[in-house]
Amino acid sequence: MAFEGLSSRLQEITRKFRGKARITESDLKQMLREVKLALLEADVNYKIVKDFTNSIQEKALGQDVLKSLTPGQQVIKIVKDELVELLGGTESKINFSPNPPTVIMLVGLQGSGKTTTAGKLANLFRKQGKKPLLVACDVYRPAAIKQLQVVGKQLNIPVFANENSKDVVHIAKQAMSAAISKLNDVIILDTAGRLHIDENLMDELKNLKASIKPHEVLLVVDSMTGQDAVNVAEKFNDEVGIDGVILTKLDGDTRGGAALSVKKVTGKPIKFAATGEKLSDIEVFHPDRMAQRILGMGDILSVIEKAEETFDMEQAEKLEKQLKKKEWDLDDYLTQLRQVKKMGSFSSLLKLIPGMNQIKDLKVDDKEFVKIEAIICSMTKEEKRDTRILNASRRQRIAKRKRNKCARY
């Protein structure tokens, strides 16, 4: 879970102040000391931590308490506002060209997840009504082209590749011609990376950028590398010039220092965050929502958006009518369960609900829902409609079938 360590520390700190009717300067200093330690442990750059806590202190001591807030709530509001600002302030959107195709160039080190991220982005844009084309511009890494083609096949998104050429500029220009002829309005270039930053990598990227003139150059960084991710972002921005950052493996980074540092260091916004292994696990980076998650305030807007993307409205209306008529059965429950599963894991969804982070040892095993699904699938239509007929022999039959179905799931 992203920011898990930082989140638990900050929530514990703010919980002490939430209901306080009076906060002294000594209380504030103690809180800021704990905040500073929490941020440093999360691998946030020391200078950024110092500026962050100084800004909170200045605003907390210099502001009058709002009528609707207690002093404790006011301090928490200041912490949240400063956290939003640190993460980028506002959402930064992709600048789609009014004259398609829009060219997006992905850059980054080898192993940062560029190829998978290219597929995730293409999938996200297609949901927005775009017609993307993936372009294999990594001509050095063994099987890089094949990997992109596999990703494209899984998503049913076209991939342009020229395995007979090592000239990435020529490949990119060919891809642009192909995109125009096939009416693809977004081109995503998956460029080559290295295990470390070198002059050859930078020269190739600078040459490609100068020749193709992409509308967006997005740096893909592995958030689990901590401060190294920030150093990489700074170097790529200085050498090539980037328009934004995509953080990958954010679900595996319990500290989150990279996300909290990269905008401040480079001045470039975080535009997307990859939050899982599935090709649908990418989301637009919202600084305000991320700040709310870190402070345990939940993120209801993201839950609503996930529901709107995955739920079949006709099916939902049908279920609503059945509920009103009291015609609900286990088939209907199974349909609803499967729709919720499309939104992501139950544990990740619960963490977006306000207050749920404050419940200690809250664990949801998604495998249990697989078992429930297998049990329902092992029942007859009559049993699903009326569970009162489930006698001992029927239960034994269902249990035997369930074991076989669980093995296949």
PEJOPE-V510741 format. One record per residue. N is the residue number from 1. PSI is psi in whole degrees, -180 to 180 (NA if undefined). OMEGA is omega in whole degrees, -180 to 180 (999 if undefined). NEAR is the number of other ideal C-beta (glycine too) atoms within 10 Angstrom. Layout:
n: [N/N]
psi: [PSI/PSI]
omega: [OMEGA/OMEGA]
near: [NEAR/NEAR]
//
This chain:
n: [1/2/3/4/5/6/7/8/9/10/11/12/13/14/15/16/17/18/19/20/21/22/23/24/25/26/27/28/29/30/31/32/33/34/35/36/37/38/39/40/41/42/43/44/45/46/47/48/49/50/51/52/53/54/55/56/57/58/59/60/61/62/63/64/65/66/67/68/69/70/71/72/73/74/75/76/77/78/79/80/81/82/83/84/85/86/87/88/89/90/91/92/93/94/95/96/97/98/99/100/101/102/103/104/105/106/107/108/109/110/111/112/113/114/115/116/117/118/119/120/121/122/123/124/125/126/127/128/129/130/131/132/133/134/135/136/137/138/139/140/141/142/143/144/145/146/147/148/149/150/151/152/153/154/155/156/157/158/159/160/161/162/163/164/165/166/167/168/169/170/171/172/173/174/175/176/177/178/179/180/181/182/183/184/185/186/187/188/189/190/191/192/193/194/195/196/197/198/199/200/201/202/203/204/205/206/207/208/209/210/211/212/213/214/215/216/217/218/219/220/221/222/223/224/225/226/227/228/229/230/231/232/233/234/235/236/237/238/239/240/241/242/243/244/245/246/247/248/249/250/251/252/253/254/255/256/257/258/259/260/261/262/263/264/265/266/267/268/269/270/271/272/273/274/275/276/277/278/279/280/281/282/283/284/285/286/287/288/289/290/291/292/293/294/295/296/297/298/299/300/301/302/303/304/305/306/307/308/309/310/311/312/313/314/315/316/317/318/319/320/321/322/323/324/325/326/327/328/329/330/331/332/333/334/335/336/337/338/339/340/341/342/343/344/345/346/347/348/349/350/351/352/353/354/355/356/357/358/359/360/361/362/363/364/365/366/367/368/369/370/371/372/373/374/375/376/377/378/379/380/381/382/383/384/385/386/387/388/389/390/391/392/393/394/395/396/397/398/399/400/401/402/403/404/405/406/407/408/409]
psi: [127/138/16/-47/-48/-43/-47/-38/-47/-37/-38/-40/-49/-28/-34/-27/-11/-46/8/131/-19/131/122/167/-34/-41/-44/-42/-41/-43/-46/-32/-42/-39/-44/-46/-41/-42/-40/-39/-27/7/32/141/135/-44/-39/-40/-45/-47/-39/-50/-35/-40/-41/-45/-45/-44/-38/-37/-24/-5/146/150/129/147/-32/-5/147/165/-39/-45/-36/-43/-42/-39/-40/-43/-45/-45/-41/-36/-41/-45/-41/-36/-5/-11/-70/162/136/118/161/136/89/135/139/-17/90/156/150/128/123/123/120/129/165/173/159/134/-3/-15/27/-47/-47/-39/-36/-44/-42/-43/-45/-42/-43/-44/-36/-39/-25/6/7/166/87/157/126/138/125/100/10/99/10/-46/129/132/14/-42/-44/-40/-43/-38/-37/-44/-44/-39/-41/-36/-8/44/132/147/129/129/147/94/-7/-1/145/1/102/-30/-45/-43/-45/-40/-39/-42/-39/-41/-42/-40/-41/-42/-30/10/33/127/-3/128/127/114/119/98/170/149/176/167/-18/165/128/168/-38/-42/-49/-41/-42/-43/-41/-40/-43/-43/-43/-35/-41/-28/63/152/-28/132/112/127/126/118/145/110/-20/-10/1/-128/-25/-36/-40/-42/-41/-44/-42/-43/-46/-38/-41/-40/-48/-40/110/159/-15/175/143/122/124/163/32/-24/-23/-8/102/-12/-55/11/-35/-46/-36/-15/-32/-40/-42/-39/-45/-24/2/140/152/120/-33/156/126/125/17/-178/-24/154/-3/-4/68/143/153/138/115/108/-40/-40/-39/-39/-40/-39/-45/-38/8/21/-1/-179/72/-34/-39/-36/-45/-44/-41/-41/-43/-35/-36/-28/138/110/-37/-43/-39/-42/-37/-44/-37/-43/-40/-38/-43/-34/0/39/22/132/-178/-23/-41/-40/-41/-41/-46/-40/-43/-34/-41/-38/-31/-22/-16/-177/150/-36/-39/-35/-40/-33/-14/-8/127/132/-19/-30/-21/-10/115/147/31/108/133/120/109/-19/-27/-35/-29/-40/-43/-43/-43/-38/-48/-40/-18/-1/156/167/-39/-40/-36/-33/-34/98/-10/-18/1/95/-175/-45/-39/-42/-39/-41/-44/-42/-40/-45/-38/-41/-41/-42/-39/-37/-31/-23/NA]
omega: [180/175/-173/-180/179/-179/-178/179/-179/178/179/180/-177/180/-180/-173/-169/-174/-175/179/-179/178/180/178/178/177/-177/179/178/179/-178/176/179/177/180/179/-180/-179/178/177/178/175/175/180/-174/-179/179/178/-179/179/-178/-178/177/180/178/-179/-179/-178/-179/-179/-175/-176/171/180/177/-178/-176/-176/171/177/179/179/180/179/179/178/179/178/-179/-180/179/178/177/-179/180/-179/176/176/-178/178/179/-174/175/178/179/-178/176/177/-177/6/172/-178/178/-177/179/179/179/180/176/180/-180/178/-176/-175/178/180/177/178/180/179/180/179/179/-179/179/177/179/177/180/178/-173/173/176/-177/-179/179/174/-175/-176/-175/179/177/179/180/180/180/179/179/178/178/180/179/179/-177/-175/178/-176/178/175/179/174/-175/-179/-178/176/-178/-174/178/179/180/-178/179/176/-180/179/178/179/-179/-180/-179/-178/176/172/-175/175/177/179/-179/177/-175/-179/174/176/176/175/-179/176/-175/-179/178/-177/-180/180/-180/179/179/179/180/-179/-177/-174/-176/-180/179/179/170/-175/178/178/-179/178/-175/-179/178/174/-177/176/178/180/179/178/180/-180/-179/180/180/180/-174/-174/-175/-178/179/-179/-176/171/178/177/178/-180/178/-178/-178/-177/-177/174/-177/-179/-179/-178/-176/-167/-179/-178/-177/-175/-175/-180/-175/169/-175/-179/175/176/-169/-179/-176/-178/-179/175/-174/173/-179/174/-178/177/-179/-178/180/180/178/178/178/-178/-178/176/-179/179/-179/-176/-179/178/177/-180/-180/178/-180/-180/-179/-170/-174/173/-174/179/179/180/179/178/179/179/179/180/178/180/179/-178/179/-177/175/-175/174/178/178/180/178/-179/179/-179/178/179/-180/179/-180/-178/180/-179/-180/179/178/-180/-179/177/180/-179/176/-176/179/-177/178/-177/177/177/-179/178/180/-178/178/179/179/174/179/179/179/-180/179/-178/-180/180/-177/175/179/-180/-179/179/-179/-176/-177/-180/-179/-178/177/-175/-177/178/180/178/179/180/-179/179/179/-178/-179/179/-178/178/-180/-179/-176/999]
near: [18/22/24/17/16/25/21/18/19/24/16/13/21/21/13/13/20/11/10/15/8/9/18/10/10/8/16/17/12/14/23/19/12/16/22/17/13/20/27/14/13/26/22/26/21/11/11/18/21/13/14/23/19/11/15/21/16/11/16/20/10/7/12/6/15/11/5/7/12/17/19/21/17/20/26/21/15/17/25/18/16/19/22/18/17/22/24/23/13/12/14/20/10/20/12/16/13/6/6/16/22/22/22/25/26/26/26/27/23/15/13/24/21/28/22/21/24/31/25/25/26/26/20/18/20/15/10/10/7/18/17/27/25/26/31/26/28/23/18/14/14/7/10/21/19/12/18/25/16/14/22/21/12/11/18/8/21/18/22/23/22/18/10/6/12/10/11/24/16/12/22/22/13/16/26/19/10/15/23/13/8/12/10/24/18/24/26/29/28/28/25/21/24/16/8/9/14/9/8/10/21/17/12/19/23/13/12/23/19/9/13/19/9/21/17/18/23/24/29/27/28/22/29/17/19/18/15/14/28/26/17/23/24/16/15/25/19/11/16/19/12/20/19/22/31/26/29/27/21/27/19/14/26/15/20/26/25/31/30/26/26/27/24/18/17/20/9/22/19/29/21/23/22/24/21/17/10/12/19/18/18/22/19/16/23/22/21/19/22/25/22/21/20/26/20/19/17/19/19/13/13/20/16/11/16/19/15/9/11/15/15/12/8/8/13/13/10/13/18/10/9/13/11/9/8/6/11/14/15/19/14/16/15/17/15/15/15/12/16/16/16/13/19/20/15/16/14/17/18/16/20/21/13/12/9/14/22/12/9/6/4/11/6/14/11/12/9/10/16/14/15/14/19/19/18/19/18/18/21/11/10/9/19/16/15/11/11/7/10/13/8/7/8/15/13/10/15/20/11/10/15/19/12/10/17/16/8/7/10]
//
